[in-house]
């Protein structure tokens, strides 16, 4: 695919498009293919068109071409007939994905512009894009055959296509949290985090499959049941633990979906951890001890009245 050389005008078009789509209420996730002259909500393609000034048609075409290349790099498992429109309308794509696309688009235009100014190899030069060989075609066909069914595809958001493994991880994590007497902070975190994600999708009019998909992350399960439930780094009082879990959930959601940065839960835990001594001072509780947790039964059982009376008489 040939591509025009980068220019300052192309970079300016991309930067204006990023400013147009800097808020969720400005994004139109249903691109009909037409861009009205007066519009307050923009699809990806319409944002690029609205950002082009008179005389910048070549810069607009270059930016659109680069955006298509970025989309093909981001989504390798789908075949879009019209990448800009289909990516924008994909039900699995959220506003954070649009922000990432535009951010990557600007970065790539800057790199192309820097190489062009330095007299480097242009992307449309023959030495930059050698012709494909029969071996390349054979590799591509074999990869497509291997990924012909959904069962063969593994994404970072899922650990296999079978939900049993995720359920098993949740059960094992819940057991660990229970034995550590910290199931309350894990439950508070996951309930608040899920509520924020479902509420955001409902407000934006997104299908509920999007937050459900995000909750299927194996990393989120590990964080919920094995990281935030660590008894030595969580408050001692139960109410303080619930508040701490809810706060970590909100900060993680804000970083992920307002600042549009990855690994929001990890950053959130690191930012909120210094508040644990403050919560322990405001709401003091019994300090955790692994000795006490070691004698905790697997299941709490209430003895029958007959056994209780027998124990009383024995004492």
C-alpha positions, 0 to 999 in steps of 0.5 A: 500500500503506497503512502504519501510522505509525511507533512506538517499539515498531516500532523496538524490534522491528526492533532485537531482530530484528537482535540475534537475527540477528547471527551466521550460525549463528542464521540459518535460510535455509529458512523453512517459514512456521511459527515454533516457540516454541522455536527457536535459528535464525531466518528473517527473518520468525520473527526479527521475530515472536520480537522482538515482545512481548505487546501489540506486534502492531501494531508487528510488523505495521508492521515486517513491512510495512516489511520487505516494502517494503525487499525490493521496493527491494532486489530489483527483478528478481524477483517474490516472492509472499511477500517475507519468506519468498521472500527468506529462502529465495532461493539467491542471498541470503547472510547479508550480504544479510540483515544489509543488509536489517535494517540498512536496515529499522532506518534506514527505521523511524528516518526514519519515526519522525523524520518522524512526530515532526516532524509531517511527511507520513505515508507513508499520506497521499494527498499522499505517495502520489499515485494512479498514472496511465496513463503510469505503468502504460505505463512499468512495462509497457515496463520489464517487457518490456525485462527479460523475458529474462535476457540483457537484465538486467545486475547489478553482479556481472556484465559482460554474460551472456557469460562470454567478456568475463570470460575476456578480462579475466582473460587481459589482466589475467594478461598485464599481471601477467606482464609486471610480474613480479607474477603470483604476488601476483595468483594468491595473492590470488584462490586464497585469496579463492576458497577462503575464499568456497567454504569459508564457503558449504560451512560454511553449507550454501549452494549453490556457485552463490553463491560462483561468482556472487560470483567473477564480479564484474568489479570483482574481476577488475580488482582482482586483475590491475590493482590488487594486482599493481602492482609499485611497491606490492607486496613485492620478494621472491616469498615476501613477495608470496605472503604479502601476497596471502594477507593481503589476501585474508583481510582482504578476506573478513573485512571483507566477510563478518564485518563485512558491509561493502562494498568489502572488497578496497579497504579490505583493500589500503589497510589492508595496504599499510603492511606492504609496507616491513616485508615488504621489510625481513624478506624483502629482494628485488630492487627492481622496475624497469620497464626490466627488465620492458620486455625481458621476452619475451612467452613464455619460451622455452628454446633448443634444444640446437643453438642453445645450442651455437651460441651457446657457439661464437659466444662 
